Amino acid sequence: MKPLCRLILGDQLNPEHSWFSETRDDVIYLMMEVRQETDYVLHHAQKIIAIFAGMRDFARHLETHGHRVHYLQIDDKENLPSLTANLDQLLATYKASGFEYQAPDEWRLDEQLARYVEKLHIPARMVDTEHFYTARDEAFLLFEGRQQWLMEHFYRQMRIKHNVLMSGPRKPVGAKWNFDHDNRKSWSGTPREPEDIRPLHDHSALWQQISDAGVKSFGRPSASAIPWPLNRQEALAQLTHFIDEVLPHFGDFQDAMHTQAPRLFHSLLSFALNTKMLNPLEVVQAAEEAYRRGHAPLPAVEGFIRQILGWREYVRGVYWAYMPGYDKRNVFKHDTPLPPWFWDGKTKMRCLSHAIGQSLDDAHAHHIQRLMIIGNFALLAGLAPKEVHEWYLGVYIDAFEWVELPNTLGMSQFVDHGMLATKPYVSSAAYIHRMSDYCKGCHYDRRKREGDDACPFNALYWDFFDRHAALLDSNQRLGMVYRQLEKMDAATRSALREQASKTRARLNIL
């Protein structure tokens, strides 16, 4: 009997998929740890470990439930460097009667597999992952013909379509669509950061395999104590803990940062979501149910749901509408290489030392650290967007290109000139001081704009808007910034330009 071969990628670890609703002797599931995927960008060690560990656990789960699995480990002798080379070998070995695969989330894999199946001489098809709320082109159809894709418009349409936090037709609960204004408190130590209940996994043997296979990586491996979930059961336990213990405070402090609380009240569910151990529908429903039973306040629940039903689905729509090519955008023509401290966190800027150091240690930092510390500096300093994108894609455990690329290039680096974000998300030291304890004890003085000990963010901030006035001064959301610039005398503006130039010249030793 010639079997049907089905491919499962490393971010398709969903045991609830309809493929697995019945066991079939004539179906073989193909899974592989392939160098193509470890090497296309330099990845954090924990990211490689966690994905491979999740894949291996998923393969065991399928076999335990009676499914046939052919699994290629990273050091198997018959494992070839590319996905399609392995497919050629396996389809020939099994004399496959057909080939199926779930829709890849990344354009490069979608293109690779689409071209591959065109040349196959057996029936082949792509099926849906059964994961997202939206189809790939749903955002494009909603925004077709519009110059700017406002997430808020998309989010409201999703709320209405899926009846989430609604009190009637087109009537949001609480009479407001968005409670973002209520979710901007700094954190001074209370309430206490919740206990991290995630189990620690010892992947030392797996890490040895990966290292011996010659896979290059960066960041701290922590192979004997990795807290990222192995499977759906662990992810569900993490979701339950977040809803019960963490969500009530998420809204207040979702924009806060603190050196003594790396997680604060964030869910840490993005890795499980992006590898499909969890479904966004069940996560949104759990959060809404917490509000309905009075367990969590509306601003917290709405803010959390907006990240999933709104932002996550929205950036996926942006990605599929503008790829290929979105990754080449660079409206400011920034081209400065990443400073070496992006790879070791050794900078005298306390905010960046902490945010980058945490990223290198944990393969994770929450969204404000990514946006308003690391991304903020990258944009102000004029770092090359492609290098920034590849660093984000490699360093974060939850970074897959479909979600990371629009977040980095559109939201953080503004290289699409406002197609996605309504303004550049940059700040001087004042915002960082207000939302964190990073400025306390820093080598640089947050109050100074000039001098060797002046906070680099300050002069870079004003110089950024000065240098790019031709592109930005017509943006209505930046009116106050440009009015303040206009009030500065020529000597002040010249001094800020000189300070910023000196700062950019010594980026490597800041």
N, C-alpha and C positions, 0 to 999 in steps of 0.2 A: 504494500500500500504506500503510495507516494504521499507524503504529508504536506500540509499547508504550513509554511513558515511565517511566523509573526515576529516582528522586531519590537523590542522594548528599549527605549532610550533611558539614559540615567536620570532624567527628570520626569519620568512617567511611571512612578512607583505607586500606582493607584489600584489597590486590590478590589475596589468597587466597580471598576470598568466592566462593561457588559461582556467583553471578551472572556472574562473569568466566571461568568454565570453558569457555565457548564464545563465539565471536563471532557475532552475529546482526544482519543488516541491518535487521530489523524492530524493533530496540531502540535507543532513544536515552537516554543518561544525562544527566541534568540536574544541573548544579552551579552554585552562585551565591554570590557574595560580597555579602551583603545587609545593609542598614543595620539591619534588625531585630535582627540578631545582634551587630553592633558596638555597638549603642546601648542594649540593655536593661539593661546595667550599665556603668559606666566601666571600661574594660579597659586593662591595661598595653600599651604600644605593641608590645613584642616578641611578646606573645601574639597580637595581631591579625596582625602580620607573619608569624609562624611558621605560623599556621594557613592564611592565604591562600597563602603560599609552598608549603606542603604540598599544598593543594588543587590549585594550578596544576600542580605536578609530577605529581600523581596523574592529572589530566586528560591531560597529555602521555603518561603511561604507557599509559593506556587507548587513546588514539588510535594510539600506536605499535603496539599489539597488535590493531589492527583494529576497535576499538569506536567507535561514533558518540557524540560528546559535544557537548552544547550548554552552553557555559560563559559565565556572566555575570560580568564583572569589575566591581569596585566603582564605576568611573566610566563604565560603558557607558550610553548614553542610554536604552536600553530597559529598564535595570535599575530596578525599582520598589522602594519601601522595605520591603515585607513579603514574606515567603516565599510566602504563598498568593496574593498579587497577581501575583507572577512566575509561579507555577504556572498560574494562570488564563490568562495570556497565552501561555505556552509550550504548554500542552495544546491551546489553540485554534489556535495557529499550525500545529502539527503534525497537527491533527485526530486526536489520539491515540485509539487503540483501547482503551487501558487505562492504569492508573497503579499503580505499585508504589513502596514505600519501605521502607527498613530501619528497624527499631524505634528510635525516638529514645531516648537515655539520660536526657534531661531531661523532667520532667513537663510543663512548659509547651509544649514542642514536640510531645510525645505527644498532649496535649489538643488543640492547634491542628490537627494533621494528622488526628486522629480525627474532629473536627468537620468538617474540610474534605471528607474523602472521603465523609461521610454525604450531602453535597449534590451529589456528582458524578453525572453521568448516564452514566458509563462504568464498567466493572468496575474495582475498586480493592482493593488488599490491602496489608497490612503483613507483612513477612517478618523473620525473626530476623537479627541482626547476625553470628551464628556466632562470637561473641567470648568471652563469659563462661562460666565453669564452671557457673553456676547460672541458673535461670529467675528472672524478676523476683519471683515469689511464693514462692520456695523457702525463704527465711529465715522468712517469715511462717508458712508451714505448719509449719516446724520448731519455732517458738516460740509457736505459737497457744495462747492461754490463759495464758501466763506474763507476770508483771508486768515482769520484767527480762530483757532479751535479752543473755545473756552471750556475748561473742565467743568465749571459750575453748571453750564447748560447741559452737558452730557450727564452729569451726576443727577440732576433733577429728572431728566428723562428716564434714567435707570430706576430711580426711586418710584416713579409713577408706573413704569412698565412692570416692575417686579413687586409692587405694593409693599415697599419697605419703609417703615416709620411713617406711615400715612394714616390720617384720621378720616379720610374721605377722598373722593375723586379730586386729584390735584391739590389736596390740602395736607401739608406736612404736619406731623405731630408737633405740638408746641408753637404752631403758626409761623415757624421759621425753617428755612431749608438748611441753614448753616449756622453753627454755634462756634465757629472758629475764634471769634473775638473773646469768648469765655475761656479759651484753652491756652492761655499764655502766661501762666504763673511761673515764677522761678521757684526753686526748691531749696529750702534752708535746713533740711534734716528731718522734717516731719510732714506727713506720716512717714514711717520708716520704709525703706525699700523692701519689698516683699522677699521672702526666702526664695532662692532658686531651687525648685524641686526637681529639675531635670536630672536623670541618672547620668553618671559619668561612665563612659565606655572605654575599655582598654583595647585600642587598636594597634598596639605595638607591633604585632606580627604583620598586620596589613601594611603598616608604614614601612617595615623592613622590606617587604615585597616591592612596594612602590619605589623605594630608594634604590634597591638592587637592580630594578629594571631601568634605572637611569633617568627617571622622570624628574625634571627640574621644578622647583617651587620656591616660595619665599614665605616669610612669617614663621611664627612659633608652631611646631607640629603638635605639641601636647598630646602625643599619640596615646598616652596611657590614661588620659583624663579628658575625653571629648564629650561635651554635653548635648550635642545635636542629636535629634531623634533618629532611631534606626528604622522605625516603621510607623504604621498608622496608629497602632495601639499607644505607643509612647506620645505621638503627636496629639491624640485625643485627650490623653491625661494632661498634657501641657495646656491644651485649650480649656479644659475644665478648670484648671488652676487659675488661668488668666481671668476667666469670667467670674469665678467665685472670689478671688482674692485681690486681683490687680485692676480690673476694668473700672471699678468705682473711682479710682484716682487717676486713670489714664488721661482724661481730658484736661484736668487742671495743669498737669505737668508734662504734657507731651512735647513741649518746646524747651523744656528745662535741660540743663547740662550740669554735671557735678563730678569732680574728681573721685569722690568717695562712693559714687553710685552709678556704675556703668550702665545698668539696665533701667534704673528708675522704674517706671510703670509701663514699659513697652512690652508687647506680647511675646516677642521672639518667635513668632509663628511663621515668619516669611520663608524660612528654609523649608518647613513642612508643606507650606502652600505651594511654593514654586517647584518642588519635586512631586507634588500632587498626592502626598500622603493625606493631606486635608483638602476638602473641597470648599471654595469660597462661600457657597450657598449655606453650608452648615455652620460656618464661622459667623456669617452675618446673622443667621437665624438665632444662634446662641446669644449673640450680643443684644439683638432686639428683644428676645425673651427676657433677658436680664433687666431691661428697662421696663417692660410690660409688668413684671412682677415686683417692681419697685426696688430692685437690688442695686441698680446703677443709675446715676443721673443722666438725663437726656444729653447734655453737652458732651459727656464722655462717650456715650454710646454713638451718638451721631458722628462725632469726630473719628471714632474707630471705624465705623461702617463706611464713612466717606473715603478712607484710605483704601478699602477693599472694593466696594461696589463702584466707587467713583474713580479714584486715582489709578488703581491697579488695572482696571479694565480700560480706562482712558489711554494710558500710556501704551498699552498693547495695541490699541487702535491706531495711535500715532505711528508706532513702529511698523505695522504692516502696511500702512498707507504710504509711508515715505522711504521704505527700503526697496531696492538698494539705493544708496547714495546719502542717506541721512547722516551716516557716520563720517562723511567727508565735509560736512558743513563747518564753516569757520568765519562767520561774518566779521569778526574783529581782526582776523588774520594774526592771531596769537601763535607764536612758534617757539617760546622759551622751553627748553627741556625741563623735566621734573628735577628738582633739587635732590641730592642724594639722601636727604633725611626723610623722603617719602618711603624709603626702604628700611630705615632703622629707627625713625622717630627722634633722632638726636638733633633737636633744634632748641634754641633758648626761648622760643615762643611757647609759653606753657600750654596754651590752648591747643596748638597744633601738635606739640609733643604728646599731650594726653590723648587727643582724638586719633592721631595716627598710631601712637603706641598701642592703644586699645585695639585698633583695627588689626595690627600686626600680631597681637597676642591672642585675640579672640575670634578673628575673622568676622568681626561684627562691630558696628557702631550704629547708633540710632539715627533717624533721618535728619535731625537738626545738626548733629555732629557732621554728618556727611555734607549737608547743604550749606550751613552757616559758619562752619569752621574750615573744613578742608576745601570744599568747593568754592566758598567765598574767597579764600586766599588765592586759589588757583586762577580764578577769573580776574581778580584785582592785579595779580602779578603777571598776567599774560602768559600763563603756561599753555603749551600746545594741547588743544582739545583732544586730539587722538591719543596722546600719551595719558592724559587725565582719564579718558574713557577706559583705556586698557588697564590702568591701575585699579580703577573701581571695579571693573569686570573681574579682575583677578583676585582682589583682596577680600571681597565680601562673600560670605557663605551662601547668601541668597541671590547673588548676582548672576542672572542669565540675561543674555543680550536684549531680549525683547522688553524687559522691564528696566534694565540698567541704562541702556543707551539713551532713550528719551529723557530719563531722569537726569543723567549726567550732562548730556549735550544741550538739551532743551531747557530743563528747569535750572540746573546748576550753572552751566557755562553760557547759556543764552545764545548759542551759536546760530540758532535758526531765526534770530532777530524777532522774537516775540510770537512765533507761530503757536508755541505751546504755553509759555509763561507770559504774563502781562508786563513784567518788568524784570531786570536783572536782580537776583537775590544776593545782594552784597550789603555789607555794613562796615562801619568803623568799629573801634574798640568799645564804643558805648553800648551797643547791643550785646556784645559778648559779655561785658561786665554785668549787664542787667539780667541776663539769662543763665549765668553760671558763676562758679567760683574760680574760673580759670585765671583771671587777672591777678588774683591774690598771690603775692610772692613771685610774680613773673619778673624776669630779667628786664623787660621793657615796661615803660610807664604808659599806661593806658590814656593818661591825660595829655600827653605830649604829641605834637604833630611833627616836630623837627628835633634833630639832634641824634646822636648815636644810640641813646637809650629810649628814643620815642617808639611807641608801638607801631610796627610796620603797617598795620591795617589802616592807620589814620591818613597818612599821606597818600598811600596807594588808593584809598577810597576816593579822595577828591581828584586825584590825578586821572583815575579811570574815567570819571564822568567828564573831566576836562578834555582828555584825549579823544573821547568818542562822542563828543557833543553833536557832530554832524549826523550820527546814527540815532542818538538817544534823546536829544533835547525836545523833540516833538511829542515824546511819550507823556501823556497826561498824568500818569502815575509818578512821574519824576519831576513834576513842576516845582515842588518845594526844593528839591536838590539844586536845580539850576537857578532858582531865585537866590539861594544862599551863595552859590558860586558867583553870581553877578554882583552880589554885595561886597565880595572880597576885592581889595585893591590889587593892582597889578603886581606889587611887590610880594604880597601874600601868596598869590597864585604862582608866581615864579618860584618862590621858596618851596612850595609844596611840590611843584614839578621837579625841582632839583633833588629834594629829599626822596621822592619816589624813584627817580632815576638811580640814585645811589643805592637805594634798597634793592632794586631789581638787579643791579650790578653785583651785589654780594648775596644773592639768594642762597647760594650753597653754604654760607657760613652764618646765616641768621640764627 
